[in-house]
Amino acid sequence: MIPVDPGTATTIRAIDEGSEELFGGFWPFIRRTLMLFLPLWVWLLLWAAGLPNIISALFSGLSLSLVVAIEQYKLRQIARKDN
């Protein structure tokens, strides 16, 4: 049997939970929805408010990094729970 580093196994398990996402609650669905539509919603709201397109695009790109930061936090929680 090949020895596996516990940290690596935890990280792989935390990233590759495809089958468990079906039963993981509402977060996997809402995460994908936010990743797809949040920048568009932010851009449309700022554009409707009368801001220039470049400012609207900048803030819509920054809104996506918020979703990525939340996802990284959740992955760290899973890794901490496994250790």
C-alpha positions as CSV (number, residue, x, y, z in Angstrom):
1,M,0.0,0.0,0.0
2,I,1.3,3.5,-0.9
3,P,1.5,5.9,2.1
4,V,-0.5,9.0,1.6
5,D,0.1,12.3,3.4
6,P,-3.0,13.0,5.5
7,G,-3.1,16.7,4.5
8,T,-3.1,15.8,0.8
9,A,-5.9,13.2,1.3
10,T,-8.0,15.8,3.1
11,T,-7.5,18.4,0.5
12,I,-8.4,16.0,-2.3
13,R,-11.5,14.9,-0.4
14,A,-12.5,18.5,0.2
15,I,-12.2,19.4,-3.4
16,D,-13.6,16.2,-5.0
17,E,-17.0,15.8,-3.4
18,G,-19.0,15.5,-6.5
19,S,-21.5,12.9,-5.4
20,E,-21.9,14.4,-1.9
21,E,-22.9,17.7,-3.4
22,L,-26.3,16.3,-4.3
23,F,-27.0,15.9,-0.6
24,G,-25.0,18.8,0.6
25,G,-27.9,21.2,1.0
26,F,-28.6,24.4,-0.7
27,W,-25.0,25.8,-0.8
28,P,-23.7,23.9,-3.8
29,F,-26.6,25.1,-5.9
30,I,-26.4,28.7,-4.8
31,R,-22.6,28.8,-5.2
32,R,-22.9,27.8,-8.9
33,T,-25.7,30.3,-9.4
34,L,-23.7,33.1,-7.8
35,M,-20.6,32.3,-9.8
36,L,-22.6,32.5,-13.0
37,F,-24.9,35.4,-12.4
38,L,-23.5,37.7,-9.6
39,P,-21.2,39.6,-11.9
40,L,-23.9,40.2,-14.4
41,W,-26.4,41.3,-11.7
42,V,-23.8,43.7,-10.2
43,W,-22.9,45.1,-13.6
44,L,-26.6,45.6,-14.6
45,L,-27.4,47.3,-11.2
46,L,-24.5,49.7,-11.5
47,W,-25.2,50.4,-15.2
48,A,-28.8,51.2,-14.4
49,A,-27.6,53.5,-11.6
50,G,-25.8,55.6,-14.3
51,L,-22.2,54.7,-13.5
52,P,-19.7,54.4,-16.4
53,N,-19.3,51.0,-18.0
54,I,-15.6,50.7,-16.8
55,I,-16.6,51.3,-13.2
56,S,-19.5,48.8,-13.5
57,A,-17.3,46.2,-15.0
58,L,-14.6,46.7,-12.3
59,F,-17.1,46.2,-9.5
60,S,-18.8,43.2,-11.1
61,G,-15.4,41.5,-11.4
62,L,-14.6,42.2,-7.7
63,S,-18.0,40.7,-6.7
64,L,-16.9,37.4,-8.1
65,S,-13.8,37.4,-5.9
66,L,-16.2,37.5,-2.9
67,V,-17.8,34.2,-3.9
68,V,-14.3,32.7,-4.3
69,A,-13.2,33.9,-0.9
70,I,-16.3,32.3,0.7
71,E,-15.6,29.0,-1.1
72,Q,-12.0,29.0,0.1
73,Y,-13.2,29.6,3.7
74,K,-15.6,26.7,3.4
75,L,-12.8,24.4,2.1
76,R,-10.7,25.4,5.1
77,Q,-13.5,24.5,7.4
78,I,-13.8,21.0,5.8
79,A,-10.1,20.5,6.1
80,R,-10.0,21.5,9.7
81,K,-12.9,19.3,10.5
82,D,-11.2,16.3,8.9
83,N,-8.0,16.8,10.9
